[in-house]
Amino acid sequence: MTKILNIISISIIVLLVGLTVSEHFFPIAGFELVYEKKFYLAIIYIAIRLTSNYLLKKSASTSK
């Protein structure tokens, strides 16, 4: 489960970087709404990282 969450979080980071670069250097017409909602991707990223850390701590405590 944590591997899947790591892959998803990496893809969100790549998407955020791509959107930021796209917004500043070669804006795409019609993506204005996506550019405005980048903040929600950052919140989703933080939630995924917190969930991943929780699952890692939970699995470490049950294995002891």
C-alpha positions as CSV (number, residue, x, y, z in Angstrom):
1,M,0.0,0.0,0.0
2,T,2.8,2.4,0.8
3,K,4.5,1.7,-2.5
4,I,1.3,2.7,-4.3
5,L,1.0,5.9,-2.2
6,N,4.6,6.7,-3.0
7,I,4.0,6.3,-6.7
8,I,0.9,8.5,-6.5
9,S,2.7,11.2,-4.5
10,I,5.6,11.3,-7.0
11,S,3.2,11.6,-9.9
12,I,1.4,14.5,-8.1
13,I,4.8,16.3,-7.6
14,V,5.6,15.8,-11.3
15,L,2.2,17.1,-12.2
16,L,2.6,20.2,-9.9
17,V,6.0,21.0,-11.3
18,G,4.8,20.5,-14.9
19,L,1.8,22.8,-14.3
20,T,3.9,25.5,-12.6
21,V,6.4,25.4,-15.5
22,S,3.6,25.4,-18.0
23,E,1.8,28.3,-16.4
24,H,4.9,30.5,-16.3
25,F,6.7,29.7,-19.5
26,F,4.2,28.3,-22.1
27,P,0.6,28.7,-20.8
28,I,-2.0,26.5,-22.4
29,A,-5.3,28.0,-23.4
30,G,-8.1,26.5,-21.5
31,F,-6.0,25.4,-18.5
32,E,-6.7,28.6,-16.5
33,L,-9.0,26.6,-14.1
34,V,-6.4,23.9,-13.6
35,Y,-3.8,26.5,-12.9
36,E,-6.0,28.1,-10.2
37,K,-6.7,24.7,-8.6
38,K,-3.1,23.6,-8.1
39,F,-3.5,24.3,-4.4
40,Y,-5.8,21.4,-4.1
41,L,-3.2,19.1,-5.6
42,A,-0.7,20.2,-2.9
43,I,-3.3,19.5,-0.2
44,I,-3.9,16.0,-1.7
45,Y,-0.1,15.4,-1.8
46,I,0.2,16.3,1.9
47,A,-2.7,14.0,2.8
48,I,-1.1,11.1,0.9
49,R,2.2,11.7,2.6
50,L,0.6,11.8,6.1
51,T,-1.3,8.6,5.3
52,S,1.8,6.9,4.0
53,N,3.7,7.9,7.2
54,Y,0.8,6.6,9.4
55,L,0.8,3.3,7.6
56,L,4.5,2.9,7.9
57,K,4.4,3.7,11.7
58,K,1.5,1.3,12.1
59,S,3.2,-1.5,10.3
60,A,6.4,-0.9,12.3
61,S,4.6,-1.0,15.6
62,T,2.7,-4.2,14.8
63,S,5.8,-6.0,13.7
64,K,7.6,-5.5,17.1
